[in-house]
């Protein structure tokens, strides 16, 4: 636990410094704008990793029929099935974990942002910053509309990432679980967002909107032209 705490402590300081600098130098000195700009900067930095994850996801969808065939052929032979799946991924040059890699930095930033803001407005290094967003919302407090916005954006992103056959209602058991998660995760997002400062809800909403726009762009880019 001490090692993990040290990692987050290392991440907390750059995030606090970045927020402070953005607040000081952006026109209007608005903390909400600083959070939005920081979120966008982080997502642009992670864009190449997200793009590779998208390609990996498309590749996994492409070989889905082969995966199902192996699952049927080696049903009840877990070790042999695992070996054959690894061989398939290796032959197709697919990293099965690439699709979740972009989520890890985002979650680390979210947790670091929580640690940086938790109690920071009272006595931390950002205690002198006005935590308002356009003078309307106190981002150091809970704000349910932002929590709802985080849940809605999470739902749209989840629906967007479902394979076409799932949207059409053609699902096997694993796909059925994935489809249910599309509804469960937004609910969980709202529940958690209602427990913490609205700055975190703002960060997660902006990050989701960026992901939605990025997914749309990559989908359009990868669609063959007639």
Steps between C-alpha positions, in 0.01 A plus 500: 500500500789737574638449148160575342462807719843623386399460134187708551696759697735535201200552270317737734762773485516543118118508486484764772772704329325471161164606646660794680689617189194468277288688753757779526575547130172422322281808441238550770673286765217246503568170678240311295664612176836387643354153569355479147825610335706259715266215403530579129879530521523159668270340242700645209816360658333158528349518150760272330444234768122528460528474122703177532240366741228575244690311231542206737128502575413501129744214442341295778157555346639385165613162636194445720375211285839325532492547877151348520611206285791431737270528801270238349786273392677505838195522723590365845876514426590827665879473475496391136249774414720765664801376305310503169362848566849631572622343177213666311573841651869458422428398141264796451746733681239604757566602859183394690579745781559804278133605515512560877844666520371858443264460796783450747661847463154661508411322824838589650439866416147481642627352828784751517259785431279373781796488737616844389159661546387308808524757776736710290264797481512534879868461576686361198712677238189608306321645802546853358329410172136592442342158422212641295408422138392821325389623842202260491619167640726439800720214379615422853143389582274227365280601206249243376457635141871436437463149645208433263700641209787263585258204499336600170835549326615163637187335355547661156864393492409143600228469233738641241760233576261205463559285191241541223353155551437576868313819410287287266416262784725212395693413817663199658548468876818711525352766275184499710708577809678778312164648396376497860815680612405784263205568732665408829815715467312830446290428809816424698661818362209713625504336843873563545484851351237599755743417781784730395569857390349601169850571362540123459163474321608780268828324426328167425230660284752693287714187470198296384397767246854495363483119473165520317639750249818296460306177442281670240807639324683165500188314382458746214869476417496119491180470295588405140405767249264387219 
